[in-house]
Amino acid sequence: MNKMMRYEFNQNKRSFWIALLVVGLLQAIPAVASKSENLTTFEGWVSGQPFTFFLLLLGFFSMSWAIGSIVKERDRHTAEFLFTLPYSRTSIYWAKWLAHIYQVIVIAVVSTGIVLLIGRFIGMLNAPWAVTNVMLAGLLTSLTFMGIGFALSPWLNSERGALSIGIGIVSIMFLLNIISGLNDSFMWLAKANLFNLFDAAAISEGEGLPIASVFGALGLFAAGSCAGWAGIVQRDL
């Protein structure tokens, strides 16, 4: 399992560092600039555009890594080698799963730390746990995107096509989220949209993470992960 995780880390090393840099910078720069803005609370500000961009970017990377986890082995013609090693398909799949989870959690933790440190430094952070819960909501939602990616990966044949589908799913949900806020007649678009799985504004006010949303996110993630495992076990690779 450890060897397979290191194998996956090496394959994703470049994209991981790019993701960490991009997500970290796009949390740090607005947080520093927030000192010059007329804010009601720093926590409320974090739950707005910073949260949306955090979720959008982390969702992109989460989905891309998950949906490409199996299909890339076929597309790069490494499946013949990988699946003839003395490892079961189950152990290979869950090693990849653990590797991607670890990467996403590291990015989320670093980004949260950056926001908290900057908020403390500029003297505007009053409720660190509220900010942490907002960022945790973003992480949980990103895991649901990852679950969808894992479920689709065994059934796709092209890495480029898989990445296009993954990015397309996140992008469409993001656009529907924007459209749903333009007019009351479009509010129905928000009901099945993962961008609305958590009410970040309410969380920033200290209400905490709603249990139903937490279980919904974890349930979708678990269902997608198990579907991906079932797919790789059943499909002729």
C-alpha positions in Angstrom: 0.0 0.0 0.0 2.8 2.4 0.9 4.7 1.7 -2.3 1.5 2.3 -4.4 0.8 5.5 -2.6 4.4 6.7 -3.3 3.8 5.7 -6.9 0.7 7.9 -7.1 2.4 10.8 -5.3 5.2 10.8 -7.9 2.7 10.8 -10.7 0.9 13.7 -9.2 3.8 15.6 -7.7 3.9 18.4 -10.2 0.1 19.0 -10.2 0.0 18.9 -6.4 2.6 21.7 -6.0 0.8 23.7 -8.6 -2.5 23.2 -6.8 -1.0 24.1 -3.5 0.6 27.3 -4.9 -2.5 28.4 -6.8 -5.0 27.8 -4.0 -2.7 29.2 -1.3 -2.0 32.4 -3.2 -5.6 32.9 -4.2 -6.5 32.8 -0.5 -3.5 34.8 0.7 -3.8 37.8 -1.7 -7.4 38.6 -1.1 -7.0 38.1 2.7 -4.2 40.6 2.8 -6.2 43.1 0.6 -9.2 42.7 2.9 -7.7 45.1 5.4 -8.4 48.0 3.0 -12.0 46.9 2.5 -15.0 48.1 4.5 -15.9 44.7 6.1 -18.6 43.9 8.6 -16.6 40.9 9.8 -13.5 39.1 8.5 -15.4 35.8 9.0 -18.3 37.0 6.8 -15.9 38.2 4.2 -14.2 34.7 4.1 -17.6 33.1 3.5 -18.2 35.2 0.3 -15.9 35.3 -2.7 -12.9 33.7 -1.0 -14.9 30.6 -0.1 -16.4 30.4 -3.6 -13.0 30.5 -5.3 -11.5 28.1 -2.7 -14.3 25.6 -3.4 -14.0 26.2 -7.2 -10.3 25.6 -7.3 -10.1 22.8 -4.8 -13.1 21.2 -6.6 -11.3 21.4 -9.9 -8.1 19.7 -8.6 -10.1 17.1 -6.5 -12.2 16.1 -9.4 -9.3 16.1 -11.9 -7.1 13.8 -9.7 -10.0 11.4 -8.9 -11.4 11.1 -12.4 -7.9 10.6 -13.8 -6.8 8.1 -11.2 -7.6 4.9 -13.2 -8.2 6.1 -16.7 -4.7 7.6 -16.9 -3.1 4.2 -16.5 -4.8 3.0 -19.6 -4.2 6.2 -21.6 -0.5 6.2 -20.7 -0.2 2.4 -21.5 0.9 1.7 -17.9 -2.1 -0.4 -17.0 -0.5 -3.5 -18.4 2.4 -3.1 -16.1 0.6 -1.8 -13.1 -2.1 -4.5 -13.0 0.3 -7.3 -13.4 2.2 -6.4 -10.3 1.7 -8.6 -7.2 -1.0 -6.2 -5.9 -4.8 -6.7 -6.1 -6.9 -4.2 -7.9 -8.5 -3.4 -4.6 -5.2 -2.4 -3.0 -4.2 -0.4 -6.1 -7.4 1.5 -6.1 -7.5 2.3 -2.4 -3.8 3.3 -2.4 -4.6 5.9 -5.1 -7.7 6.9 -3.2 -5.6 7.6 0.0 -3.0 9.4 -1.9 -5.5 11.8 -3.5 -7.3 12.3 -0.2 -4.0 13.2 1.5 -3.2 15.8 -1.2 -6.6 17.5 -1.0 -6.5 17.6 2.8 -3.0 19.1 2.8 -4.0 21.9 0.4 -7.1 22.6 2.5 -5.2 22.7 5.8 -2.4 25.0 4.4 -5.0 27.3 2.8 -6.9 27.5 6.1 -3.7 28.2 8.0 -2.9 31.0 5.6 -6.3 32.7 6.0 -6.2 32.4 9.8 -2.6 33.7 10.1 -3.3 36.7 7.8 -6.6 37.4 9.7 -4.7 37.4 13.0 -1.8 39.5 11.6 -4.1 42.3 10.3 -6.1 42.2 13.5 -9.4 41.4 12.0 -9.9 37.7 13.1 -12.5 37.4 15.9 -13.8 33.9 15.5 -11.1 31.5 14.2 -13.4 28.5 14.5 -16.0 30.1 12.3 -13.3 30.6 9.6 -12.1 27.0 10.1 -15.7 25.7 9.7 -16.2 27.7 6.5 -13.0 26.2 5.0 -14.0 22.7 6.3 -17.3 23.1 4.4 -15.2 23.8 1.3 -13.1 20.7 1.9 -16.2 18.5 2.4 -17.8 19.8 -0.8 -14.6 19.1 -2.7 -14.6 15.5 -1.4 -18.1 15.1 -3.0 -16.6 16.2 -6.3 -13.8 13.7 -5.7 -16.4 10.9 -5.1 -18.0 11.6 -8.5 -14.6 11.5 -10.1 -13.7 8.2 -8.6 -17.1 6.7 -9.7 -16.5 7.7 -13.3 -12.8 7.0 -13.6 -12.9 3.2 -14.3 -15.4 3.6 -17.1 -13.6 6.2 -19.2 -10.9 5.5 -21.8 -9.2 8.9 -22.4 -7.3 10.9 -19.8 -7.9 14.1 -21.7 -11.6 13.3 -22.1 -11.9 12.4 -18.4 -10.3 15.7 -17.3 -12.7 17.6 -19.7 -15.7 15.8 -18.1 -14.4 16.5 -14.6 -13.7 20.1 -15.1 -17.0 20.5 -17.0 -19.0 19.1 -14.1 -17.4 21.6 -11.7 -17.7 24.5 -14.1 -21.4 23.8 -14.9 -22.3 23.6 -11.2 -20.4 26.9 -10.7 -22.3 28.6 -13.5 -25.6 27.2 -12.3 -24.8 28.6 -8.8 -24.2 32.0 -10.3 -27.4 31.9 -12.4 -29.5 30.7 -9.4 -28.5 34.0 -7.6 -29.6 36.3 -10.4 -33.3 35.9 -10.1 -35.8 34.2 -7.7 -37.1 32.2 -10.7 -33.8 30.5 -11.0 -33.5 29.4 -7.4 -34.5 25.9 -8.3 -31.1 25.5 -10.0 -29.4 25.7 -6.5 -31.2 22.7 -5.0 -29.1 20.0 -6.6 -25.9 22.1 -6.8 -22.9 21.0 -4.7 -21.9 24.7 -4.4 -24.9 25.2 -2.2 -24.4 22.1 -0.1 -23.3 24.3 2.8 -24.5 27.8 3.7 -21.1 29.5 4.2 -22.6 32.8 5.4 -24.5 31.1 8.2 -21.5 29.1 9.2 -19.4 32.3 9.4 -21.9 33.7 11.9 -21.1 30.8 14.3 -23.9 28.4 13.5 -21.5 25.6 12.9 -21.6 22.9 10.2 -25.1 21.5 9.7 -25.2 17.8 10.4 -27.4 17.0 7.4 -25.0 18.6 5.0 -22.0 16.9 6.6 -23.6 13.5 6.3 -24.7 14.3 2.8 -21.2 15.3 1.7 -19.6 12.2 3.3 -22.4 9.9 2.0 -21.9 11.1 -1.6 -18.1 10.8 -1.3 -18.4 7.3 0.2 -20.9 6.2 -2.5 -18.7 7.5 -5.3 -15.6 5.9 -3.8 -17.2 2.5 -3.5 -18.7 2.8 -7.0 -15.2 3.4 -8.3 -13.8 0.4 -6.5 -16.6 -1.8 -7.8 -15.9 -0.5 -11.3 -12.2 -1.3 -11.3 -12.9 -4.8 -9.9 -15.5 -5.6 -12.5 -14.1 -4.0 -15.7 -11.8 -5.7 -18.1 -8.8 -3.3 -18.0 
